[in-house]
Amino acid sequence: MSGTQQQAEQKHAAGPLGLLGWFAVFSAARSQTSWREKLKWLLEPSVGDLAFALRSSLAAGLSLLIAMWMELDSPQWAPLSVWVVAQSSRGESLSKARWRIIGTVVGCCVGVALIASFPQETALFFGALALWVGLCCGLATFLESYRAYGLVLTGFTSAIVATGAISEPDHVFDIAMARGTYIILGVVCEAALALLCTPSMREQALRNLTLRLEGAKNAVCQAVPDLLTGKGTPQKQAQVLTTLVSANSRIEFDALEIGAHTHAGDHARAALSYLMVMLARARGMGLLAQQQGQKSAQTYPAPLAADYAEAKKHITLSTHAQKGDRFRFKTSSRRHAREAVENGIRSAAGILAAWLVWEVTAWPSGAAFISFVALVYGLLATRENPILASSAFFKGAVWCAVVAGLYAFLVMPLLTTPEMLLFALMLPMTIGGLAARHSNTAGYAFSFNMFLPVLLGPSNLGRYNEVAFYNGALAFLFAVLFVGWTYRAVLPFHIDSHMRRTLKWRTMRLKALAAPRNHATMQQWLTESAESLVRILRNAQNVPEQLRLAYMQEQLQAMSLGMGVILLRDVVRDGTIPQGIRRGLRVFLRKWSTEGVQALQWNIMMQHWLGRQIALEQDQGIKTKLETVQACLQVMTAETVQHDNLARFV
């Protein structure tokens, strides 16, 4: 074969192999990049994430060591409390720790009372336990933040204490005291390590609060010009509202870090509420300008300037306390009555079903299974979408069981002292702490961190029993799977039905604003509406875009109309306005309270009538107020013209 032919054949043969090789290299590089991005939280953690993971791991290990040094019978519950309380900020940890201690004390008392009331009546005992857990989970739906957690904690603590004392009811008081000791020990250890790692907590909290409020103000100021010119989209407005709601949800924790005897939280909430008013007012003005054929509203009309000035004032007062400040600002959020009932029924049915499983199978680990079921219900009951939360929780539980199994069969037999156990557990706990700081893995870390020590079950009373680990891990995984199944089978949460219920509830609330005895302010109405909208948008990712857009339009319109109704209601209560004008506005509000948005069919007539009253009025101050009312009625008309008919959605 000639050299030329050989080179040609080599080139021909190398051609496809070269393409495949490049494809393989490209695929490997893409796969490597993808996995590197997914594991960035572990391979390239930030300083803050690493500090949180190490601090929480040391606190969990310290609580475990102290519990073992005290020769408590179940020391594994102490590190679970550490991971439950450990949060990204000290304010969150302090709030959660406070409510955890309160819920633990009440739950232990109820657990003792249940055992004392039904010592030999299994059906009555589990029936009462199911009702109590269901009541706690249901009522928690009416509460916010970690107050809700404290209430569900009361329920599952009662279940843990009561089921733990089934085999030895005479020692129920000792069991309750032990459970309370573990939890308080874990809380104290986490708080001690956190205080050592955050020596300048107040200064840092003030700095974070300032940055958060300034960021919210800048977001609103960037959105207002677009809204005034009619270029603002519902998506953009919803995005800004999300920023405001997120900042509002952090204020409670910032206020705790700043300390008592200040009104930083009240001023911060007031600042955010004025920013919401500013955003809604700009939307209405932009719509009105479009309806009147103008290119845009004024660059910065007087009402917007007043809202901006109030927001700036409260931002300053939130971080620079003044002596003698007695300012208070209260907000309210929606009370989800139907969701509360469904949550309570689901939890009670789950406890009864778990008892029936134990009753039918006579499973030796049945008591532990019921304890885990109650615990998981408590951890997931206050989640916005418990179905999604239960999926991530189960995946983390599987990882927890796998790692605990490796430690049970390979590591635990080699350990002889509690200190060696702490060193051995530092690696998985630190990895779990890093995962807890990343949004994509936080759901997995939630169950992994808390239950890893529980499944290992270290004890001073004897050598580790692999059979006990197998039974405990099986009860735990089955309990998590069982709870996830009940969330899907018993009154499951559907975002579309939740959206329809919220629309109907919003319509009723909109009518109620016109009632003479209603005292809701613009700030309270907008804060309540924005929180409801943002919550739904967070869970509506699988809802079609057109439907989601229509819902946003409806809610934004309701927010603007509610502002108008509140303004009219306040003018009716203003004693400086002539009685005849107030009587006419009162008639319109009465129609609104019965007909709702349909009352706007009288709007044009009201505007003409009000225009005549303004022309006859001599007092300039009263005339200015009436002109504001007239502009409000015009904005309400513009909102109804802009709004599409959503009958097909409802």
C-alpha positions as CSV (number, residue, x, y, z in Angstrom):
1,M,0.0,0.0,0.0
2,S,1.4,3.4,-1.0
3,G,2.0,6.1,1.5
4,T,-0.7,8.3,-0.1
5,Q,-3.3,5.6,0.1
6,Q,-2.4,4.8,3.7
7,Q,-2.7,8.5,4.7
8,A,-6.1,8.7,2.9
9,E,-7.4,5.6,4.8
10,Q,-6.1,7.0,8.1
11,K,-7.8,10.3,7.4
12,H,-11.0,8.5,6.4
13,A,-10.9,6.4,9.5
14,A,-10.0,9.2,11.8
15,G,-12.8,11.4,10.5
16,P,-15.8,9.9,12.3
17,L,-13.7,8.8,15.2
18,G,-12.6,12.4,15.6
19,L,-16.2,13.7,15.5
20,L,-17.2,11.2,18.1
21,G,-14.3,12.1,20.2
22,W,-15.1,15.8,20.0
23,F,-18.7,15.0,20.8
24,A,-17.6,12.9,23.8
25,V,-15.3,15.6,25.0
26,F,-18.0,18.3,24.6
27,S,-20.6,16.1,26.4
28,A,-18.2,15.4,29.2
29,A,-17.3,19.1,29.5
30,R,-21.0,20.0,29.5
31,S,-21.8,17.3,32.1
32,Q,-18.8,18.3,34.2
33,T,-19.9,22.0,34.1
34,S,-23.5,21.0,35.0
35,W,-22.4,18.9,37.9
36,R,-19.9,21.5,39.0
37,E,-22.7,24.1,39.1
38,K,-25.0,21.8,41.0
39,L,-22.3,21.0,43.6
40,K,-21.0,24.6,43.8
41,W,-22.5,24.9,47.3
42,L,-20.2,22.1,48.4
43,L,-17.1,22.6,46.3
44,E,-17.0,26.4,46.5
45,P,-18.9,27.4,49.6
46,S,-18.9,31.1,50.7
47,V,-17.4,32.1,54.0
48,G,-20.8,32.8,55.5
49,D,-22.2,29.4,54.4
50,L,-19.1,27.6,55.8
51,A,-19.3,29.5,59.1
52,F,-23.0,28.6,59.5
53,A,-22.3,25.0,58.8
54,L,-19.4,24.7,61.1
55,R,-21.1,26.7,63.9
56,S,-24.3,24.6,63.7
57,S,-22.4,21.3,63.5
58,L,-20.3,22.2,66.6
59,A,-23.5,23.2,68.5
60,A,-25.2,20.0,67.5
61,G,-22.1,18.0,68.6
62,L,-21.8,19.9,71.8
63,S,-25.4,19.3,72.7
64,L,-24.9,15.6,72.0
65,L,-21.8,15.4,74.2
66,I,-23.4,17.2,77.1
67,A,-26.5,14.9,76.8
68,M,-24.2,11.9,76.9
69,W,-22.1,13.3,79.8
70,M,-25.3,13.8,81.7
71,E,-26.1,10.1,80.9
72,L,-29.6,10.9,79.5
73,D,-31.3,7.9,77.9
74,S,-32.0,9.5,74.5
75,P,-29.3,12.1,73.8
76,Q,-29.9,12.1,70.0
77,W,-32.9,14.4,70.4
78,A,-30.6,17.3,71.6
79,P,-28.8,17.8,68.2
80,L,-32.2,17.6,66.4
81,S,-33.3,20.7,68.4
82,V,-30.1,22.5,67.3
83,W,-30.7,21.9,63.6
84,V,-34.4,22.9,64.0
85,V,-33.5,26.2,65.6
86,A,-30.4,27.0,63.6
87,Q,-31.2,29.6,61.0
88,S,-29.3,31.9,58.7
89,S,-29.8,35.0,61.0
90,R,-29.7,35.4,64.8
91,G,-33.2,37.0,64.7
92,E,-34.7,33.9,63.1
93,S,-32.9,31.6,65.6
94,L,-34.0,33.7,68.6
95,S,-37.6,33.8,67.4
96,K,-37.8,30.1,66.6
97,A,-36.0,29.1,69.9
98,R,-38.5,31.2,71.9
99,W,-41.5,29.6,70.4
100,R,-39.9,26.1,70.4
101,I,-39.4,26.3,74.2
102,I,-43.0,27.5,74.8
103,G,-44.4,24.8,72.5
104,T,-42.3,22.2,74.2
105,V,-43.5,23.0,77.7
106,V,-47.1,23.1,76.7
107,G,-46.7,19.9,74.6
108,C,-45.1,18.0,77.4
109,C,-48.0,18.9,79.8
110,V,-50.6,17.8,77.2
111,G,-48.7,14.5,76.6
112,V,-48.7,13.7,80.4
113,A,-52.4,14.6,80.5
114,L,-53.3,12.3,77.6
115,I,-51.5,9.3,79.2
116,A,-53.1,10.1,82.6
117,S,-56.6,10.4,81.0
118,F,-56.6,7.2,78.9
119,P,-54.1,4.8,80.5
120,Q,-55.9,1.6,79.3
121,E,-58.1,2.9,76.5
122,T,-56.2,2.7,73.2
123,A,-58.9,3.9,70.9
124,L,-59.8,6.9,73.1
125,F,-56.1,7.7,73.6
126,F,-55.3,7.8,69.9
127,G,-58.6,9.5,69.1
128,A,-57.8,12.3,71.6
129,L,-54.2,12.5,70.3
130,A,-55.4,12.8,66.7
131,L,-57.9,15.6,67.6
132,W,-55.2,17.5,69.5
133,V,-52.6,17.2,66.7
134,G,-55.2,18.2,64.1
135,L,-56.3,21.1,66.2
136,C,-52.7,22.4,66.6
137,C,-51.9,22.0,62.9
138,G,-55.2,23.6,61.9
139,L,-54.9,26.6,64.2
140,A,-51.3,27.1,63.1
141,T,-52.6,28.0,59.7
142,F,-54.0,31.2,61.2
143,L,-50.6,32.3,62.6
144,E,-47.5,33.7,61.0
145,S,-43.8,32.9,61.0
146,Y,-42.5,30.9,64.0
147,R,-45.7,31.4,66.0
148,A,-47.2,28.8,63.7
149,Y,-44.2,26.5,64.3
150,G,-44.6,26.9,68.1
151,L,-48.2,25.7,67.9
152,V,-47.5,22.6,65.7
153,L,-44.6,21.9,67.9
154,T,-47.0,21.7,70.8
155,G,-48.9,19.0,68.9
156,F,-46.0,16.7,67.9
157,T,-44.3,17.1,71.3
158,S,-47.4,15.8,72.9
159,A,-47.4,12.9,70.5
160,I,-43.7,12.1,71.1
161,V,-44.1,12.2,74.9
162,A,-47.4,10.2,74.9
163,T,-46.3,7.5,72.5
164,G,-43.0,7.2,74.2
165,A,-44.8,6.4,77.5
166,I,-47.2,3.8,76.0
167,S,-45.1,0.9,77.2
168,E,-44.3,2.5,80.6
169,P,-47.1,4.9,81.5
170,D,-46.0,5.2,85.1
171,H,-42.8,7.0,83.8
172,V,-44.6,9.5,81.6
173,F,-43.5,12.5,83.8
174,D,-39.9,11.4,83.6
175,I,-40.2,11.0,79.8
176,A,-41.7,14.5,79.5
177,M,-39.0,16.0,81.6
178,A,-36.3,14.2,79.5
179,R,-37.8,15.4,76.2
180,G,-38.0,19.0,77.5
181,T,-34.4,18.8,78.7
182,Y,-33.1,17.7,75.3
183,I,-34.9,20.5,73.5
184,I,-33.8,23.2,75.9
185,L,-30.3,21.9,75.9
186,G,-30.2,22.0,72.1
187,V,-31.6,25.6,72.0
188,V,-29.0,26.8,74.6
189,C,-26.1,25.2,72.8
190,E,-27.1,26.7,69.5
191,A,-27.6,30.2,71.1
192,A,-24.3,30.0,72.9
193,L,-22.3,29.2,69.7
194,A,-24.2,31.8,67.7
195,L,-23.6,34.5,70.2
196,L,-19.8,33.7,70.2
197,C,-19.7,33.9,66.4
198,T,-21.8,37.1,66.1
199,P,-20.3,39.6,68.6
200,S,-21.7,42.7,66.8
201,M,-25.2,41.5,66.2
202,R,-27.0,44.8,66.7
203,E,-24.8,46.8,64.4
204,Q,-25.0,44.1,61.7
205,A,-28.8,44.0,62.1
206,L,-29.1,47.7,61.6
207,R,-26.9,47.6,58.5
208,N,-28.9,44.7,57.1
209,L,-32.2,46.5,57.8
210,T,-30.9,49.6,56.1
211,L,-29.8,47.8,53.0
212,R,-33.0,45.9,52.8
213,L,-35.2,49.0,53.1
214,E,-33.0,51.0,50.6
215,G,-33.2,48.1,48.2
216,A,-37.0,48.0,48.4
217,K,-37.2,51.8,48.0
218,N,-34.9,51.7,44.9
219,A,-37.0,48.9,43.3
220,V,-40.2,51.0,43.7
221,C,-38.6,54.1,42.4
222,Q,-37.4,52.3,39.3
223,A,-40.9,50.8,38.7
224,V,-42.9,54.1,39.2
225,P,-41.8,55.9,36.0
226,D,-42.8,52.9,33.9
227,L,-46.2,52.6,35.7
228,L,-46.8,56.3,35.1
229,T,-46.1,56.0,31.4
230,G,-48.2,52.9,31.0
231,K,-45.1,50.7,30.3
232,G,-45.2,48.8,33.6
233,T,-46.3,45.1,33.2
234,P,-48.1,43.0,35.8
235,Q,-45.1,40.8,36.0
236,K,-42.8,43.7,36.8
237,Q,-45.2,45.0,39.5
238,A,-45.5,41.5,41.0
239,Q,-41.7,41.3,41.1
240,V,-41.5,44.5,43.0
241,L,-44.2,43.4,45.3
242,T,-42.3,40.2,45.9
243,T,-39.3,42.3,47.0
244,L,-41.4,44.3,49.4
245,V,-43.1,41.2,50.9
246,S,-39.7,39.5,51.3
247,A,-38.3,42.5,53.1
248,N,-41.4,42.7,55.3
249,S,-41.1,39.1,56.3
250,R,-37.6,39.7,57.6
251,I,-38.4,42.7,59.8
252,E,-39.5,40.7,62.8
253,F,-36.1,39.0,62.9
254,D,-34.1,42.3,62.4
255,A,-36.1,43.9,65.2
256,L,-35.1,41.0,67.5
257,E,-31.5,41.4,66.7
258,I,-31.6,45.1,67.2
259,G,-33.0,44.6,70.6
260,A,-35.9,45.7,72.8
261,H,-37.1,49.2,73.6
262,T,-37.0,50.3,70.0
263,H,-39.7,50.7,67.3
264,A,-37.4,49.8,64.4
265,G,-39.8,47.1,63.3
266,D,-42.9,49.3,63.3
267,H,-41.1,52.1,61.3
268,A,-39.7,49.5,58.8
269,R,-43.2,48.0,58.2
270,A,-44.6,51.5,57.8
271,A,-41.9,52.4,55.3
272,L,-42.7,49.3,53.2
273,S,-46.4,49.9,53.4
274,Y,-46.0,53.5,52.1
275,L,-43.9,52.1,49.3
276,M,-46.7,49.7,48.4
277,V,-49.2,52.6,48.4
278,M,-46.8,54.5,46.1
279,L,-46.6,51.6,43.7
280,A,-50.4,51.1,43.6
281,R,-51.0,54.8,43.2
282,A,-48.6,55.1,40.3
283,R,-50.4,52.2,38.6
284,G,-53.7,53.9,38.9
285,M,-52.4,57.2,37.7
286,G,-50.8,55.6,34.7
287,L,-54.0,53.8,33.7
288,L,-56.0,57.1,34.2
289,A,-53.5,58.9,31.9
290,Q,-54.0,56.2,29.2
291,Q,-57.8,56.4,29.4
292,Q,-57.7,60.2,29.0
293,G,-55.4,59.9,26.0
294,Q,-52.3,61.4,27.6
295,K,-48.9,60.0,27.0
296,S,-48.1,59.8,30.7
297,A,-49.1,61.1,34.0
298,Q,-47.1,63.8,35.7
299,T,-43.5,62.9,36.4
300,Y,-44.0,62.8,40.1
301,P,-47.5,63.9,41.2
302,A,-48.0,65.3,44.7
303,P,-49.6,62.2,46.2
304,L,-46.6,60.1,45.1
305,A,-44.2,62.7,46.5
306,A,-46.0,62.6,49.8
307,D,-45.8,58.7,50.0
308,Y,-42.1,58.8,49.1
309,A,-41.5,61.4,51.8
310,E,-43.3,59.3,54.4
311,A,-41.4,56.2,53.4
312,K,-38.0,58.0,53.6
313,K,-39.0,59.3,57.1
314,H,-39.8,55.9,58.4
315,I,-36.7,54.4,56.9
316,T,-34.6,56.9,58.8
317,L,-36.5,56.4,62.0
318,S,-36.2,52.6,61.7
319,T,-32.4,52.7,62.0
320,H,-32.0,55.9,64.1
321,A,-34.1,55.6,67.2
322,Q,-35.5,58.7,68.8
323,K,-36.1,59.2,72.5
324,G,-39.7,59.0,73.5
325,D,-40.8,57.3,70.2
326,R,-44.1,55.5,70.8
327,F,-45.0,54.8,67.2
328,R,-46.9,51.5,66.5
329,F,-47.8,50.0,63.1
330,K,-49.8,46.9,62.9
331,T,-50.5,44.8,59.8
332,S,-52.7,41.8,59.2
333,S,-52.6,38.9,56.8
334,R,-55.3,36.7,55.4
335,R,-56.7,34.0,57.6
336,H,-57.1,30.8,55.5
337,A,-60.1,29.2,57.2
338,R,-60.6,26.5,54.7
339,E,-57.0,25.6,54.5
340,A,-56.9,25.5,58.3
341,V,-59.8,23.0,58.4
342,E,-58.2,20.8,55.7
343,N,-54.9,20.9,57.5
344,G,-56.4,19.9,60.8
345,I,-58.5,17.1,59.2
346,R,-55.5,15.8,57.2
347,S,-53.3,15.7,60.3
348,A,-55.9,14.0,62.5
349,A,-56.7,11.4,59.8
350,G,-53.0,10.7,59.4
351,I,-52.5,10.0,63.1
352,L,-55.6,7.7,63.2
353,A,-54.4,5.9,60.1
354,A,-50.9,5.4,61.6
355,W,-52.5,4.0,64.7
356,L,-54.6,1.6,62.6
357,V,-51.4,0.4,60.8
358,W,-49.8,-0.4,64.1
359,E,-53.0,-2.0,65.4
360,V,-53.4,-4.2,62.4
361,T,-49.7,-5.2,61.9
362,A,-48.6,-5.3,65.6
363,W,-45.4,-3.8,64.4
364,P,-42.8,-3.7,67.2
365,S,-41.7,-0.2,66.0
366,G,-45.3,1.0,65.7
367,A,-44.9,3.5,68.6
368,A,-41.8,5.0,67.0
369,F,-43.6,5.1,63.6
370,I,-46.5,7.1,65.1
371,S,-44.0,9.5,66.8
372,F,-42.2,10.1,63.5
373,V,-45.6,10.6,61.7
374,A,-46.6,13.3,64.2
375,L,-43.2,14.9,64.0
376,V,-43.2,15.1,60.2
377,Y,-46.7,16.4,60.2
378,G,-45.6,19.2,62.5
379,L,-42.6,20.0,60.4
380,L,-44.6,20.3,57.2
381,A,-48.0,21.5,58.4
382,T,-47.2,25.2,58.0
383,R,-45.5,24.9,54.6
384,E,-47.1,26.8,51.7
385,N,-47.3,23.7,49.5
386,P,-46.9,20.6,51.7
387,I,-46.9,18.3,48.7
388,L,-43.7,19.8,47.3
389,A,-42.2,20.1,50.7
390,S,-42.9,16.4,51.5
391,S,-41.2,15.3,48.3
392,A,-37.9,17.1,49.1
393,F,-38.2,16.0,52.7
394,F,-38.4,12.3,51.7
395,K,-35.4,12.6,49.4
396,G,-33.4,14.1,52.3
397,A,-34.7,11.3,54.5
398,V,-33.4,8.7,52.1
399,W,-30.0,10.3,52.1
400,C,-30.1,10.4,55.9
401,A,-30.9,6.7,56.1
402,V,-28.1,5.8,53.7
403,V,-25.4,7.9,55.5
404,A,-26.7,6.7,58.9
405,G,-26.5,3.1,57.6
406,L,-22.9,3.5,56.6
407,Y,-22.0,4.9,60.0
408,A,-24.0,2.2,61.8
409,F,-22.2,-0.7,60.1
410,L,-18.8,0.8,59.4
411,V,-18.0,3.7,61.8
412,M,-19.9,3.2,65.0
413,P,-18.3,-0.2,65.9
414,L,-14.9,1.5,65.8
415,L,-15.8,4.3,68.2
416,T,-15.2,4.0,72.0
417,T,-15.8,7.5,73.3
418,P,-18.4,10.3,72.7
419,E,-15.6,12.6,71.6
420,M,-14.7,10.3,68.8
421,L,-18.3,10.2,67.8
422,L,-18.4,14.0,67.6
423,F,-15.3,14.0,65.3
424,A,-16.9,11.3,63.1
425,L,-20.2,13.2,62.7
426,M,-18.6,16.6,61.9
427,L,-18.2,15.7,58.2
428,P,-21.8,14.8,57.3
429,M,-23.2,17.5,59.6
430,T,-21.1,20.2,58.0
431,I,-22.1,19.0,54.5
432,G,-25.7,19.1,55.6
433,G,-25.2,22.6,57.0
434,L,-23.8,23.8,53.7
435,A,-26.8,22.2,51.8
436,A,-29.2,24.0,54.2
437,R,-27.9,27.3,52.9
438,H,-28.6,26.5,49.2
439,S,-32.1,26.9,47.9
440,N,-31.9,23.9,45.6
441,T,-30.8,21.5,48.5
442,A,-32.4,23.1,51.5
443,G,-35.4,20.8,51.4
444,Y,-33.2,17.7,51.5
445,A,-31.0,19.2,54.2
446,F,-34.1,19.9,56.3
447,S,-34.7,16.2,57.1
448,F,-31.0,15.1,56.7
449,N,-29.6,17.3,59.4
450,M,-32.3,16.8,62.0
451,F,-32.7,13.0,61.8
452,L,-29.1,11.8,61.2
453,P,-28.3,11.7,65.0
454,V,-31.8,10.3,65.7
455,L,-31.3,7.3,63.4
456,L,-27.9,6.6,64.9
457,G,-29.3,6.8,68.4
458,P,-26.0,7.0,70.4
459,S,-26.3,5.8,74.0
460,N,-24.3,5.3,77.1
461,L,-26.3,2.3,78.2
462,G,-24.8,-0.3,75.8
463,R,-23.2,-1.2,72.5
464,Y,-24.9,-0.1,69.3
465,N,-27.5,-2.5,68.0
466,E,-27.7,-2.8,64.2
467,V,-31.1,-4.4,64.3
468,A,-32.4,-1.4,66.3
469,F,-31.0,0.9,63.6
470,Y,-32.8,-1.1,60.9
471,N,-36.1,-0.9,62.7
472,G,-35.7,2.7,63.5
473,A,-34.7,3.7,59.9
474,L,-37.5,1.7,58.5
475,A,-40.0,3.4,60.8
476,F,-38.7,6.8,59.9
477,L,-38.7,6.3,56.1
478,F,-42.1,4.7,56.2
479,A,-43.4,7.6,58.3
480,V,-42.1,10.2,55.9
481,L,-43.5,8.3,52.9
482,F,-46.8,7.8,54.8
483,V,-47.1,11.5,55.5
484,G,-46.3,12.4,51.9
485,W,-49.0,10.0,50.7
486,T,-51.6,11.5,53.0
487,Y,-50.9,15.0,51.8
488,R,-51.6,13.7,48.3
489,A,-54.6,11.6,49.1
490,V,-56.5,13.4,51.9
491,L,-57.7,16.9,50.8
492,P,-54.7,17.6,48.7
493,F,-53.5,21.2,48.0
494,H,-54.3,22.4,44.5
495,I,-53.0,25.8,43.5
496,D,-55.7,26.4,41.0
497,S,-58.5,25.9,43.5
498,H,-56.6,28.0,46.0
499,M,-56.5,30.8,43.4
500,R,-60.2,30.6,42.9
501,R,-60.9,30.6,46.6
502,T,-58.7,33.6,47.0
503,L,-60.5,35.5,44.3
504,K,-63.8,34.9,45.9
505,W,-62.4,35.9,49.3
506,R,-60.9,39.0,47.8
507,T,-64.2,40.0,46.3
508,M,-65.9,39.7,49.7
509,R,-63.1,41.7,51.4
510,L,-63.4,44.4,48.8
511,K,-67.1,44.8,49.5
512,A,-66.5,44.8,53.3
513,L,-64.1,47.8,53.0
514,A,-67.1,50.1,52.4
515,A,-68.8,49.1,55.7
516,P,-69.1,52.0,58.2
517,R,-67.4,49.9,60.9
518,N,-64.5,48.8,58.8
519,H,-61.2,50.4,59.9
520,A,-58.7,48.8,57.6
521,T,-56.1,51.3,56.3
522,M,-54.6,51.5,52.8
523,Q,-51.3,50.2,54.2
524,Q,-53.0,47.2,55.8
525,W,-55.1,46.4,52.8
526,L,-52.1,46.5,50.4
527,T,-49.8,44.6,52.7
528,E,-52.4,41.8,53.1
529,S,-53.2,41.7,49.4
530,A,-49.5,41.7,48.4
531,E,-48.6,38.9,50.7
532,S,-51.5,36.8,49.3
533,L,-50.5,37.5,45.7
534,V,-46.8,36.7,46.3
535,R,-47.6,33.5,48.1
536,I,-49.7,32.3,45.2
537,L,-47.2,33.3,42.6
538,R,-44.5,31.3,44.4
539,N,-46.6,28.1,44.1
540,A,-48.1,28.8,40.6
541,Q,-45.1,27.8,38.5
542,N,-47.1,25.0,36.8
543,V,-50.1,27.2,36.1
544,P,-50.3,28.3,32.5
545,E,-48.8,31.7,31.9
546,Q,-52.0,33.2,30.5
547,L,-54.0,32.1,33.6
548,R,-51.3,33.4,35.9
549,L,-51.2,36.8,34.1
550,A,-55.0,37.0,34.4
551,Y,-54.9,36.3,38.1
552,M,-52.2,39.0,38.6
553,Q,-54.3,41.5,36.7
554,E,-57.3,40.7,38.9
555,Q,-55.4,41.0,42.2
556,L,-53.6,44.2,41.2
557,Q,-57.0,45.7,40.1
558,A,-58.5,44.7,43.5
559,M,-55.6,46.3,45.3
560,S,-56.2,49.6,43.5
561,L,-60.0,49.5,43.9
562,G,-59.6,48.8,47.6
563,M,-57.4,51.9,48.0
564,G,-60.1,53.9,46.3
565,V,-62.9,52.6,48.6
566,I,-60.8,53.2,51.7
567,L,-60.2,56.8,50.6
568,L,-63.9,57.4,50.0
569,R,-64.8,55.9,53.3
570,D,-62.2,58.1,55.1
571,V,-63.6,61.2,53.4
572,V,-67.2,60.3,54.6
573,R,-65.8,60.2,58.1
574,D,-64.1,63.6,57.7
575,G,-66.2,66.2,59.6
576,T,-64.9,69.1,57.6
577,I,-66.6,67.9,54.4
578,P,-70.2,69.3,53.9
579,Q,-72.9,66.9,55.1
580,G,-74.6,66.8,51.7
581,I,-71.5,65.6,50.0
582,R,-70.8,63.0,52.6
583,R,-74.4,61.8,52.3
584,G,-73.9,61.3,48.6
585,L,-70.6,59.4,49.0
586,R,-72.3,57.3,51.7
587,V,-74.9,56.2,49.3
588,F,-72.2,55.1,46.8
589,L,-70.4,53.2,49.5
590,R,-73.6,51.5,50.5
591,K,-74.1,50.3,47.0
592,W,-70.5,49.1,46.9
593,S,-70.9,47.1,50.1
594,T,-73.8,45.1,48.4
595,E,-72.9,45.1,44.7
596,G,-69.1,45.3,44.8
597,V,-67.5,46.3,41.5
598,Q,-70.9,46.4,39.9
599,A,-71.5,49.7,41.8
600,L,-69.1,51.4,39.4
601,Q,-71.9,51.7,36.9
602,W,-72.9,54.7,38.9
603,N,-69.4,56.1,38.8
604,I,-69.8,58.5,35.8
605,M,-72.9,60.0,37.4
606,M,-71.0,60.4,40.7
607,Q,-68.1,62.1,38.9
608,H,-70.5,64.7,37.3
609,W,-72.2,65.3,40.6
610,L,-69.0,65.7,42.4
611,G,-67.7,68.1,39.7
612,R,-70.7,70.4,40.3
613,Q,-70.0,70.3,44.1
614,I,-66.4,71.2,43.5
615,A,-67.4,74.2,41.3
616,L,-69.7,75.5,44.0
617,E,-67.2,75.0,46.9
618,Q,-65.5,78.1,48.2
619,D,-63.1,76.6,50.7
620,Q,-59.8,75.7,48.9
621,G,-58.9,73.0,51.4
622,I,-62.2,71.2,51.0
623,K,-62.0,71.7,47.2
624,T,-58.6,70.0,47.2
625,K,-60.0,67.0,49.1
626,L,-63.0,66.7,46.7
627,E,-60.7,66.9,43.7
628,T,-58.7,64.0,45.2
629,V,-62.0,62.0,45.6
630,Q,-62.9,62.8,42.0
631,A,-59.5,61.6,40.8
632,C,-60.0,58.5,42.8
633,L,-63.3,57.7,41.1
634,Q,-61.7,58.3,37.7
635,V,-58.9,55.8,38.6
636,M,-61.5,53.2,39.7
637,T,-63.2,53.6,36.3
638,A,-59.9,53.3,34.5
639,E,-59.2,50.1,36.4
640,T,-62.4,48.5,35.3
641,V,-61.8,49.4,31.7
642,Q,-58.3,48.0,31.8
643,H,-59.5,44.8,33.5
644,D,-60.5,41.9,31.3
645,N,-63.6,39.8,32.0
646,L,-62.4,36.9,34.2
647,A,-65.6,34.9,34.3
648,R,-64.0,32.1,32.4
649,F,-61.2,32.0,35.1
650,V,-63.6,32.0,38.1
